[in-house]
């Protein structure tokens, strides 16, 4: 399914300038894992709920395969939703939870059995089909919720922060599972999250939202390496922003009329470069994070392979190609 939004607008207040979604347009290609990423309150979940049909837009159009869906009821949109809190029936078994959607669509018994079996096979939950949700871990319950969505064979799966209730280790495991499942099914997906790592590691493309508007759309690498503005750069990870014309900007050979920035991993410790004193050093396993201060008093963060103790002097350089200019 191709999903298109054209100039979507939504406001829950009559006050001027109170738009929760403000002129949002994007297109999701068939089989694409598309992310809406942004801070809490930026409007991303409202966009998702408008696509599901739970909320009517105040303006703009929603198109599925070119067909306008604005007035189409949720049950007729061929979508399925995976919620943050799983939303599976506690009194039903895993099998019955997954069969709920196909039964609601009045499919015959053989079709229901085939769809449920296939969905449970995809999420690797066949052996737990007779268990109740209370007998499952959080990760297993989320797999059931995903299987329930897949069992109706939707054209679009909507995922609303599906991993946010899981612990860190389980989130990593489920990311891998979701990537595998998407590779197998190639179902069009819209995934809403505020987690930058989820978006960068899983998305085919992403749209970064802020205050109801889209700041940038692109592949994770494009948005991370070539942010169009400072908000995008700061939201997608650590970054050092350097004032135009400052001593550090001159040392980096940055243009005097533009604000320059660089990621901590872009810096390299060398024998002869920009001089700085280590103020703080943190060991992070795969890297060390150094907070350093230049002779002019400018502080930046560097990610290095070795841990350098506070008080030591280091020299670093940043390749011109690694500079981000605003």
VENPE-V206030 format. One record per backbone hydrogen bond with DSSP energy under -1.0 kcal/mol. CO is the residue of the C=O (numbers start at 1). NH is the residue of the N-H. E is the energy in kcal/mol with one decimal. If there is no record, write none. Layout:
CO&NH&E, CO&NH&E
This chain:
2&65&-3.4, 3&28&-3.3, 4&63&-3.0, 5&26&-1.3, 6&61&-1.9, 8&24&-2.0, 9&58&-2.6, 9&59&-1.4, 10&20&-2.1, 10&21&-2.1, 15&18&-1.5, 21&10&-2.5, 24&8&-2.6, 26&5&-2.7, 28&3&-2.1, 29&32&-1.9, 32&189&-2.8, 33&204&-2.8, 33&205&-1.2, 34&191&-2.8, 35&207&-2.7, 36&193&-2.2, 37&209&-3.5, 39&42&-1.5, 42&212&-1.9, 43&47&-1.9, 44&48&-2.0, 45&49&-2.5, 46&50&-1.8, 47&51&-2.1, 48&52&-2.0, 49&54&-2.0, 49&55&-1.3, 59&9&-2.1, 61&6&-2.7, 62&69&-3.3, 63&4&-2.7, 64&67&-2.1, 67&64&-2.4, 69&72&-1.7, 73&76&-1.8, 74&77&-1.6, 78&155&-2.3, 78&156&-1.3, 80&158&-3.2, 82&160&-2.7, 83&86&-1.1, 85&87&-2.6, 93&97&-2.6, 94&98&-2.3, 95&99&-2.2, 99&103&-2.3, 100&104&-2.3, 101&105&-1.4, 102&107&-1.9, 103&106&-2.0, 108&112&-2.4, 109&113&-2.5, 110&114&-2.4, 111&115&-2.6, 112&116&-2.7, 113&117&-2.3, 114&118&-2.4, 115&119&-2.7, 116&120&-2.7, 117&121&-1.9, 118&122&-2.3, 119&123&-1.8, 120&125&-2.9, 125&128&-1.3, 126&129&-1.4, 128&131&-1.6, 129&95&-2.8, 131&94&-2.2, 132&135&-2.1, 133&136&-2.0, 137&141&-2.5, 138&142&-2.0, 139&143&-1.6, 140&144&-2.0, 141&145&-2.2, 142&146&-1.9, 143&147&-2.8, 144&148&-2.7, 145&149&-1.5, 146&150&-2.3, 147&151&-2.0, 150&153&-2.1, 156&80&-1.9, 157&190&-2.5, 158&82&-3.0, 159&192&-3.2, 161&164&-1.2, 163&166&-1.6, 167&171&-2.5, 168&172&-1.8, 169&173&-1.8, 170&174&-2.9, 171&175&-2.1, 172&176&-1.7, 173&177&-1.9, 174&178&-3.0, 175&179&-2.4, 176&180&-2.3, 177&181&-2.9, 178&182&-2.5, 179&183&-2.2, 180&184&-2.0, 181&185&-2.5, 182&186&-2.8, 188&157&-2.5, 189&34&-2.6, 190&159&-3.0, 191&36&-2.5, 192&161&-2.2, 193&38&-1.2, 195&199&-1.9, 196&200&-2.9, 197&201&-2.3, 198&202&-1.6, 199&203&-2.0, 205&35&-2.1, 206&218&-2.1, 207&37&-2.7, 208&215&-3.4, 210&213&-1.6, 212&22&-3.1, 213&210&-2.8, 216&208&-2.6, 218&206&-2.8, 219&223&-2.5, 220&224&-2.3, 221&225&-2.8, 222&226&-2.4, 229&233&-2.0, 230&234&-2.6, 231&235&-2.6, 232&236&-1.8, 240&262&-2.0, 242&260&-1.4, 243&246&-1.8, 246&250&-2.4, 247&251&-2.1, 248&252&-1.8, 249&254&-2.6, 250&253&-1.3, 255&258&-1.2, 259&326&-3.0, 260&242&-3.6, 261&324&-3.3, 262&240&-2.7, 263&266&-1.7, 264&267&-1.1, 264&303&-1.8, 268&317&-2.0, 274&316&-1.9, 276&314&-3.0, 277&293&-2.2, 278&311&-3.1, 280&291&-2.6, 282&289&-2.9, 284&286&-1.7, 287&284&-2.7, 288&304&-2.5, 289&282&-2.3, 290&302&-2.7, 291&279&-3.3, 291&280&-1.6, 292&300&-2.0, 293&277&-2.7, 294&297&-1.8, 298&294&-2.5, 300&292&-2.6, 302&290&-3.2, 304&288&-2.9, 309&312&-1.7, 312&278&-2.9, 314&276&-2.3, 315&270&-2.4, 316&274&-2.9, 317&268&-2.2, 319&322&-1.4, 320&323&-1.3, 324&261&-1.8
